[in-house]
Amino acid sequence: MFVANQAMLTLYSVGRATGLVVDAGKDIPLSCSSQICLFSNNLLAGAGSTHVTPVREGHCYTAAAMELEIGGQRITQHLIKLIEDRGTMFSKNPISTFLNAELIKEKVCIYIFS
């Protein structure tokens, strides 16, 4: 068995050994069988976090790694707020609004490899 840091494996998967890995995700509570249960109490439940890890020649610099308490669902909520501040409404149904914003975020996100 080979054990390695996720950031290092991410770079290896795109054929690189040096780079800055930004991993933004969302946590789903273990008690939920689907993402829809996140809407039951709080839209920000399990909002996730973002990890930034520098990797040089296959070695992770963990002392320089950072964690931000901003993740997938908080970014989606901010996108909804930005769109609604411009006077556009998705839907009166909050679940539909959230799912539409998730689709926009997933389709419009840009990944830059340089």
N, C-alpha and C positions, 0 to 999 in steps of 0.2 A: 504494500500500500504506500502511496506517495501523498504526503501531506504538504500543502503549500498555502500561502496567503492568497485570499480571493483577488486582491488587486493585481498581484503578480500573474495569476492565472488568466485574468481578464486581458492583460496586455499580451500574454502568450497566445491567446485565442485570435488576436488580430495580427499576429506575426511580429510583435515588437517586444523588446526587453526593457525599454526606457520610456517613461511617460508619466503623466499625472492622471490617476484614475479617480473619477467622480462617480460615486455610487449613490443614487437617490432612490429610496424605496419607501414602501408603505408596509406597516406591520398589520397583520390580521390577527385579532385575538384568537387564542386556541379554542375558545368555546364556540366559535362561529364555523359553520359549514360552508358559508358563501360570503362574498363581500357585501351583499345586501343587508346582512344583519348589522353592519356598521351604522345604518341609518336609524336603528331602533331607538337609541338614546342620544347619540351625539354624532354629528357628521365628522367631527375631528377625532373620534375614537380610533386609535391605531393609526395616527397620522404619519408615523415613520420618521426617518432621519436621513441625513446625507453624510457620507463619509468621503473625505478627500485624502488620497494616499499617493505620495510621490514614490516612483520606482525608478531605479537607475541600474542598468545592466543586470536585471533580474533580482535586485536586492531592494526590499521595501525599507523606506526610512520611517519607521514607526514613530520616532520622536517628532517628526514633522507632520504626521498624520493629524487630521482634524475631524471632529464630528460636529455637525450642525443639527439642531433640533427642528429642522425644516425638511419635510419629506413630501411624498406623493400627494396625499390628500390636502395638506396645507397649501401646496402649490395650486391644486385644482380649485380650492376655495378662493384663493387670491385671484385666479383667472376669472371665476364667476363674478367676483366683486368688481374687477376691472371692466368686464363686459356690461354688467348691470349699471355701473356708474356712467357709461356712455349712453344709457337709455334703452338698451336692448334686453329683452327678457327671453329666456329660453322657453320656460313653461311655468305654470303655477304649481306643478308637482315637483317638490324638491329632489326626489330620487331621479326623475327624468332630467332635471336641470343638471344634477351632478354627473349623471352618466353621459350626457351630451358634452359637458365640459371635459370629462375624461377622454372622450373620443377626439376632441379638438386638440387637447394636450398631446395625446399619443401620435396623432397624425402630423402635427406641426412642429414637434420637437426636432431639433437639429443636432446631429452628432457630428462633431468635427474632429478629424484625425489629422494631425500635422506633424 
